[in-house]
């Protein structure tokens, strides 16, 4: 089933084997002295085309999984049925590069087993969830740890990882240097310091009595970085709100290594971004288990840890911008952003997603009084708009759950939906971007909150607005 990772990667997705469920496993000896194994498997997979989810998907998996069989499979298909950028393909990595849909790949019928899978949206999927902004800013401070690994161990210059580290330092300086109390450590930080300055700290004061501290660290790789790095990372992770690893996944080895490091504190919520290639396939429960161990009120660990991952390759050139997207998202405490909105500023080629968010409760304007309406009869409104006109509506405080809002009409009216506060043309939680007056938004409330709506005339329009619970 490792080969499902490579095949799905060729179709803009990836499977996650730590959620694998096997049933009806049957083992039968065959005439050649081996065994035929039949089973029913249920996989969780990330799919990069949310508007085009198939109902079926056919895997082409190697038939002979003996060591000799895999060696023959690699010899036969390691050039024609792998990713265009594949290199050093071996029996240990063929599953990662495997691309049976590649043009020119012709698999012999006897070499593969076709497996037709039914596809449906998983019940662990969520939309519209926010990071826990209230927990991040409970102490009025944002603490970030950004770790950069090199492209080549031992490199001192001309390395994509070192370049990414330097570019992040430059971006962080430009982001914060206009704020009061801005400082760097070392104080005489020069441009492109690279390996000469493998750790840099930025500090600044933000509006409203808040502050930010960002520590950036450059290593060869996190798996072999040594005791000094482990100790420093453990010290920093204790109170970190955001941890970002940028570098090679190492076919999962680096991801598992970093997940086993760190020291966690009871009640400390952290977002961990594993920003390497296909990290969704490699993350297991280690980080959540570690958080559960220090939080008696959280048996599975997701209450205090969200893990951000990629379903597709992450290129070193994109890593500084991806890190800045998370930092800017959390700095936007006056205009909180959903994870989808934060991810909008990350290269779409990465197919970034988050796990552990399913129990997040932060909702802008949510919680507390007033008491939510016990039953909501929905909303039905209509009107006419000139070009540029806006009409606004607000629901009562609604119970946590899923809701749908839609407009129909003539002309071109645009629907804006925002949880907890009024939307603007630049701040919203849903904006369908259709070229007519027929638009639909679905929102999910993690906590009780009102929903604010705006209908805006892109052209002169008539509209009817409806909203209901799902």
Buried (B, 14 or more C-beta within 10 A) or exposed (E): BBBBBBBBBBBBBBBBBEBEEEEEEEEEEEEEEEEEEEEEBEBBBBBBEEEEEEEEBEBBBBBBBEEEBBBBBBEEBBEBBBBEEBEEBEBEBBBBBBBBEBEEBEBEEEBBBEEEBEEEEBEEEBBBBBBBBBBBBEEEBBBBBBBBBBBBBEBEEEBBBBBBBBBBBEBBBEBBEEBEEBEBEEEEBEEBBBBEBBBBBBBBBBEEEBBBBBBBBBBBBBBEBEEEBBEBBEBBBBBBBBBBBBBBBBBBBBBBBBBEBBBBBEEBBBBBBBBBBBBBBBBBBBBBEBBBEBBEEBEBBBBBBBBBBBBBBBBBEBBBBBBBBBBEBBBBBEBBBBBBBBBEBBBEBBBBBBBBBBBBBBBBBBBEEEEBEEEBEEBEBBBBBEEEBBBEBEBEBBBBBEBBBBBBBBBBBBBBBBBBBBBEEEBBBBBBEBEBBBBBBBBBBBBBBBBBBBBBBBBBBBBBBBBEBE
